[in-house]
């Protein structure tokens, strides 16, 4: 889609805006946004600001672990939020300002901005306050806005804003509402396709490791609920007969490892936590355990995501359990696939009613789950087949994720160009 520019431009004198349409005004934000300093009332429902959900009732706010977070505060120390207010939260330096459609109370650490609705279309500024260039400009007002450091009204008022005619703002909003909805629809389709591919990958793996590759192979009842029928030539025996617990202590010189559902067994100094920081925890080797290549590791999260296979030698938390396989019977790559199947994980979960919130699984839990044991040559055939099929699906998923990233980049670009006047959409028709 091609867009024309406005007939003439002027230098805004503001770095983050660059050139803007000649008839647009560039004035300090404090002239059309004022700080609301109204105290909350006792009857106000408490709100919270979230980059993901916007301004929502706190009782509806679901934190990432799935629990409802409700924090009751004295209304005397809460602030009033009204519909059409913009909220500067503790995370605005990362993700911009939030627009409230609700009335209620909110943390006194937040700043409420009351817009002059005579000149401001709130939906236009909702788009503008989420652009990367605006957020970067907001960040530049302080060298302390990190790790939850609060932004104040003073920070906001330092950033000059563009002010198109209100009719222009409304036209831009209509265009962006339509265009972003179209892009979001495309993104949703790609995400659904990724989900289907991921389900297909799980299904192929689960079937191959429990049923084999020969559709004509005679089957038998395994007597194990999570396995169901298995090929007649496969053994079904307690796992403790071909996995033993390694109880070896770490030694000085061992590099410390960590177990991650996302990265597997990796050196701890390479482990990047979700917040982007490197986590390094040094411990006395006397309280660490030894891990060797081909060991499987039961971690604090194995009840969620299965067991991890180590290709490394080192030391690891004593809370973990190391499983040493009998390599005369076992292809570790085959069991790497099997130990990640949903049905195996569910069976592992069934060995305890306490495996939640990081509750440790022990060797006893592992040994309660009977496993299937194909001939070793057949394990290798299954691994080769699954490596090939998984690679095909992973490549398709990668292509879809790449397309999603490009669509998101285009979405951000079209918003930024429209709200800063780099494209003229006044004659746009849906």
Steps between C-alpha positions, in 0.01 A plus 500: 500500500639840399426825683557855394657769715350830615545786250756686713708440812691699759780421740333423834815588692441179697737213433255215547241661271722625217312679222124532552217631279508878462158554660565282809595666827794394716454621856593386853277216618414680824280743303248230412562238768485588868577281797195368684570509875157392617487264797313172475167447672425209731251353252744501206593160363874454485665496158843399377708593196634223281695523175316190382144579609497879542307646795285227652335421831762350726280205590500408129874527465659161450867479572708267288474204736122501460406628845280803558690783668291721726670763712273700727622845595376786711312735261678789669823402325341418164436732208189546292489386138225612267405387149720662231791547741842381391702321766876510545586175676817341633552340161423796273870542428481159329160501337353847494189643665170325562155642421226439756141433401412436865442700816663385820801528728862423424843497663632837611825409320320558171435833325162580346483730197174679429477598132337811359229328298436814297825443312592139583359181349597246764520210253752692290722557803451139608674403178765773528592421863581141400742582219862401548630849422272661760599245764870558424444873534329445836794286612742780409346726766671301775801276544332324790197347331587137534393211722166658584631853561195726490444759228343823619293772333821696461639227273184499291490879465859512370400319181343728243208350311350555161140623486317448170156646442247291687339401169841374383544305824162332451579408140833351606323297770244364251780400264710337772207316657426339164860436400612359837191275513595364157859439609392348833272262312793386285716455811227296671476271197876441507491434875220245456703331229799484736278342768382238250857425397608468865212261567593300191861479622389376844267245342766362264752469784254342744380245245849402384650449847207291627372322185808478279533564127356177357121536458472123445687396814297269728402680821446398862341661803782656701300489823609860553233766463716774352650265239194305388582247228865464398677286239519134603881495476542788747560445871307680773699495822553725804730790419729427795635193316667709231539837674686535830533807716842665481597617849849618416617820668637789298871569514702821498542617144155391385320778315157563643202404285131577515190328363262702287187385318585745224875444465554153647813440711733796450785671681353726764707799394332477159152477640300808416203549727178638355584852612810494285755483780760229536438291810813361663472326835825368643465217749733289709579189290438293813126561464487460122449182299696371204343492154655301217423487127197276422352552847135599517420768757181526703471869585257712701296545183498144368138458611415769243736427214659159539862400548811664355786316330850625577774511239731670751706407804482722805329566832136574569262574786460226758122546463524330161510126428745354248403186310779285360373291206614150406649589162509136391119515482426867458529758226490823700356699207201265486428552869558873460198498270297266721564694823354816340169348388188636675379150594829413671502832687140443614596154621794648692265756655266222615772360729450786745227741603760752615679575174409862459675833541846352468441198726790263436454165327718221637640178353209322666255696282695416187526129584122469547439565130551192283673567170502333163828360367523437125803314361792742487518485119133601483560787744762632257260471203236693693752772593609542138137519384403750771807718443400530135129564566569742784745693283235537225240629746748725683594662168134568423449646848809718457362636171167582663670671795717701261188610313334600830803712592486673163128567543563643848777721362269620223225565755733711717631683194158588359386632839814709544480642146131588535512667843808708418370612161743314278205372297179685412189289561242778491354370173514138609175305459436165668 
